[in-house]
Amino acid sequence: MSRVGKKIIEIPEGVTVQVNNDIVNIQGKLGNDIVKLLAGIEVTIEDKTLKIVKKGDEKDKKLSALHGLFRALINNTIIGVSTGFKKEIEIVGVGYRAAQQNKNVEFSLGYSHSIVFAPPHDVSVKVLEPTKLEITGINRQKVGQVAANIRELRPPEPYKGKGVKYKNEHIKRKAGKAGKA
């Protein structure tokens, strides 16, 4: 049995959870989201707690892995609709910057052209400073994917550290060419 899947999920104040067959609908102050369950996984609600139960063979490894996965997905959705998720990105380099254009963000990253990035409708990208961005949303996967897509525009290089990086990311630096003596 999955150790993660056995943990009980506390439902915070202001969050409602409804279970209809294989769909878990979660609503909170920031929005609502759904999680579709696979066969063999059931969700039961008892007062202010959720319990994820697997139905089937106890020794089925795939079902045990899914048991833990769906517990994590439901927990992340509950956290997302109540408090939300946030990723912070920094831009390092001379002349590298970002500018807000309504919902879109325009990047100048040393290419011959600027790049306009349009985030999905349920994820917001805010330019705090020309070199600092904040990505927020209720879906952890989408927030992380948008952050990864922005980082991919100009990944940090190992010699000078220039590029787009996560706030607390450490770039492993390499030594440059050694000069002749």
C-alpha positions in Angstrom: 0.0 0.0 0.0 1.2 3.5 -0.8 2.6 5.5 2.1 1.6 8.8 0.5 -1.9 7.5 -0.5 -2.7 6.5 3.1 -2.3 10.1 4.4 -5.6 11.9 5.1 -6.2 15.2 3.4 -7.6 18.0 5.6 -10.0 20.3 3.8 -9.3 23.9 4.8 -12.0 26.5 5.6 -13.6 28.0 2.4 -13.0 24.9 0.2 -15.8 22.6 -0.9 -15.2 19.1 -2.4 -17.8 17.2 -4.3 -17.3 13.6 -5.6 -19.4 12.4 -8.5 -18.4 8.8 -9.6 -14.8 9.3 -11.0 -14.7 13.2 -10.9 -13.6 15.2 -7.9 -14.7 18.8 -8.1 -12.9 21.2 -5.8 -13.9 24.8 -5.3 -12.2 27.5 -3.3 -11.7 31.3 -3.1 -9.3 31.4 -6.0 -11.4 29.3 -8.4 -12.3 25.7 -9.1 -10.6 22.7 -10.6 -11.4 19.0 -11.2 -9.4 15.8 -10.8 -10.5 12.7 -12.8 -9.9 9.4 -11.1 -9.0 6.2 -12.7 -10.6 2.8 -12.0 -9.6 1.3 -8.7 -9.3 4.7 -6.9 -12.1 6.0 -4.7 -12.5 9.2 -2.6 -14.5 9.3 0.6 -15.4 12.5 2.5 -15.8 12.4 6.3 -16.5 15.8 8.0 -13.5 18.0 7.0 -11.2 15.2 5.7 -10.7 13.3 2.5 -9.5 9.7 2.3 -8.3 8.1 -0.9 -8.9 4.4 -1.0 -7.7 1.9 -3.6 -10.1 -0.9 -4.6 -8.5 -4.0 -5.9 -5.5 -6.2 -5.4 -3.3 -5.2 -2.5 -0.1 -6.3 -4.2 -0.8 -4.4 -7.5 2.2 -2.1 -7.8 0.7 0.1 -10.5 -2.5 0.7 -8.4 -0.3 1.5 -5.4 1.6 4.1 -7.4 -1.7 5.6 -8.7 -3.0 5.6 -5.1 -0.2 7.9 -4.0 -0.4 10.0 -7.3 -4.0 10.8 -7.0 -3.7 11.7 -3.3 -0.9 14.2 -4.3 -3.0 15.5 -7.2 -6.1 16.1 -5.0 -4.0 17.7 -2.3 -2.2 20.0 -4.7 -5.6 21.0 -6.2 -7.0 21.8 -2.7 -3.9 23.9 -1.9 -4.2 25.6 -5.3 -7.8 26.7 -5.0 -7.2 28.0 -1.4 -3.8 29.6 -1.5 -2.5 29.2 -5.1 1.0 28.5 -6.4 3.8 30.9 -7.2 7.1 30.6 -9.1 9.6 33.5 -9.3 12.0 33.9 -12.2 15.1 36.2 -12.6 16.7 37.4 -15.8 20.5 37.8 -15.7 22.5 39.6 -18.4 23.3 43.0 -19.8 20.3 44.2 -21.9 18.2 41.2 -20.9 14.8 42.4 -19.7 11.0 41.7 -19.8 8.1 44.2 -20.2 4.4 43.6 -19.5 1.9 44.0 -22.4 -1.5 43.5 -20.9 -1.5 39.7 -20.2 1.5 39.0 -22.4 5.1 39.5 -21.6 7.7 40.8 -24.1 11.3 39.5 -23.6 14.5 41.0 -24.9 17.1 38.2 -24.4 19.9 39.1 -26.7 18.4 37.8 -29.9 17.9 39.9 -33.0 14.2 40.1 -32.2 12.0 40.3 -29.1 9.9 37.4 -28.0 6.3 37.8 -27.0 5.1 35.1 -24.5 1.4 34.5 -24.1 0.6 32.6 -20.9 -2.5 30.3 -20.7 -5.7 31.9 -19.5 -5.6 30.4 -15.9 -1.9 31.3 -15.2 -0.8 34.9 -14.8 2.7 36.3 -15.4 3.5 39.6 -13.7 6.6 41.6 -14.4 7.7 43.0 -11.0 10.9 44.6 -12.3 12.5 44.4 -15.8 14.5 41.4 -14.5 12.1 39.8 -12.1 8.9 37.9 -13.0 6.2 36.2 -10.8 4.1 33.4 -12.2 0.9 32.5 -10.2 -2.1 30.2 -10.7 -4.2 27.5 -9.0 -2.8 24.5 -11.0 0.7 23.5 -9.8 1.5 21.7 -13.0 0.6 24.6 -15.3 2.5 27.1 -13.1 5.6 24.9 -13.3 5.2 24.3 -17.0 4.8 28.1 -17.8 7.9 28.8 -15.7 9.8 26.1 -17.6 8.7 27.4 -20.9 9.9 30.9 -20.0 13.2 29.6 -18.7 13.6 27.7 -22.0 13.6 30.9 -24.0 17.2 31.6 -22.9 18.5 29.0 -20.4 21.4 30.2 -18.2 24.8 29.4 -19.6 27.6 28.0 -17.4 30.4 30.5 -18.2 28.9 33.9 -17.2 25.5 32.8 -15.8 23.5 34.9 -18.3 20.0 33.8 -19.1 16.6 33.1 -17.5 16.7 31.2 -14.2 14.5 30.3 -11.3 14.9 32.6 -8.2 16.8 30.2 -6.0 18.4 28.2 -8.8 22.2 27.7 -8.5 24.0 27.7 -11.8 27.1 25.5 -11.8 29.8 27.6 -13.3 32.7 26.5 -15.5 36.1 28.0 -15.9 36.8 29.7 -19.2 39.7 29.1 -21.5 43.1 29.1 -19.8 45.5 31.7 -21.3 49.0 30.7 -22.6 51.8 31.5 -20.2 
